[in-house]
Amino acid sequence: MIKDNLEAVRQRIAASARRVGRDPGQVTLVAVTKTHPPQMIEEAVAAGALDLGENRVQELMSKIDLLPKNVRWHLIGQLQKNKVKYIIDKVELVHSLCSLSVAAEMQRLCEKRDTSIDCLIELNLAGEASKSGLLAGEISAFLEAIAPYDRVHVRGLMTVAPIARDPEEVRPVFAAMRGWFTRLAEQQRGNLRMEVLSMGMSGDYTVAVEEGATMVRVGSAIFGSRG
């Protein structure tokens, strides 16, 4: 079932990309594995899902040693300052950077371990009080503040769109994200490189792809409802 679900999601991504003249190969599918057991995740990995996303550091760390070493782990949930030490050198990409204290801790630990970390800046363009992420008016100051952190590599942007019955309702949010992505790409400097636009989940990823997502985070459409 997981293999079939995964293939169906891939086909929908490809169809969405082609509708707007994009190459489906420009879109990376991150299979969101939160609350799902390693046995189920292994099925997805066997079917070619090598980019895996977890929301919580503790759950991510509990699964790393139980799954194949060739998978790429993505931390898509919020990262607390005191948890940074656990994920340095362990994750391919942190999708949720929006805290100056977390960025400073990343820089400190990367200097200490002589490494670097790739991150996406999380934006909350819809201004939902229940969600984290920078508001539009905070983006420029945040990027300026972390500019000296040469070990913290900003590779793009991420958002979690509002929940909507009809994914067309959140198309304006995705379009606004693409606008920021394009504008910031023109300002690339130092630790800032706009390469990844992570947006779209199980309920709205097709619209996100149409609006320019280069990475979508899909869980329930692959694994079913959470355990």
WOBELRA-V724584 format. One record per pair of residues at least 24 apart in sequence whose ideal C-beta (glycine too) atoms are under 8 Angstrom apart, sorted by the first residue. I is the first residue (numbers start at 0). J is the second residue. If there is no record, write none. Layout:
I,J  I,J
This chain:
0,223  1,39  1,42  1,43  1,46  1,221  1,222  2,42  2,43  2,45  2,46  4,220  4,221  4,222  4,223  5,30  5,43  5,46  5,47  5,48  5,221  6,46  7,220  8,204  8,217  8,220  8,221  11,204  11,205  12,204  12,205  12,208  12,215  14,205  15,204  15,205  15,206  15,208  15,209  16,208  16,209  18,209  19,208  19,209  21,208  21,211  25,213  26,208  26,212  26,213  26,214  26,215  27,195  27,213  27,214  27,215  28,214  28,215  28,217  29,73  29,75  29,197  29,214  29,215  29,216  29,217  30,217  30,218  30,221  30,222  31,75  31,200  31,216  31,217  31,218  31,221  31,222  32,62  32,218  32,222  33,58  33,76  33,218  33,225  34,58  34,225  34,226  35,218  35,222  35,225  35,226  36,226  37,62  37,65  37,66  39,222  40,66  41,66  41,67  43,221  43,222  44,70  48,221  50,91  52,94  52,216  52,218  56,82  56,85  56,86  59,86  59,89  59,90  60,85  60,86  60,89  63,89  73,216  75,157  75,197  75,216  77,131  80,104  83,108  84,108  87,112  87,114  87,116  88,112  88,114  90,116  91,117  92,117  92,118  92,119  92,154  92,195  93,117  93,118  93,119  94,118  94,119  94,121  94,157  94,197  94,216  95,119  95,121  95,131  95,132  95,157  96,120  96,121  96,151  96,153  97,121  97,122  97,123  97,131  97,132  97,133  97,141  99,141  99,144  99,145  102,144  102,145  102,148  102,151  103,148  105,148  105,150  105,151  106,148  106,149  106,150  106,151  109,150  109,151  110,150  114,150  115,149  115,150  115,151  115,152  116,150  116,151  116,152  117,152  117,154  118,151  118,152  118,153  118,154  119,153  119,154  119,155  119,156  119,157  119,195  119,197  120,153  120,155  120,156  120,157  121,156  121,157  121,158  121,159  122,156  122,157  122,158  122,176  122,179  123,158  123,159  124,158  124,172  124,175  124,176  124,179  125,160  125,161  125,169  125,172  127,161  130,159  132,157  132,158  132,159  135,175  135,179  138,179  138,183  142,183  142,191  145,190  146,188  146,189  146,190  146,191  148,190  149,189  149,190  151,190  152,190  152,192  153,190  153,191  153,192  154,192  154,193  154,194  154,195  155,180  155,192  155,193  155,194  155,195  155,196  155,197  155,213  156,180  156,183  156,193  156,195  156,196  156,197  156,198  157,195  157,196  157,197  157,198  158,197  158,198  159,200  160,198  160,199  160,200  160,203  160,207  162,202  163,202  163,203  166,202  166,203  166,205  166,206  167,206  169,203  169,206  170,206  170,209  170,210  173,198  173,199  173,203  173,206  173,207  173,210  173,211  173,212  174,210  176,210  176,211  177,210  177,211  180,211
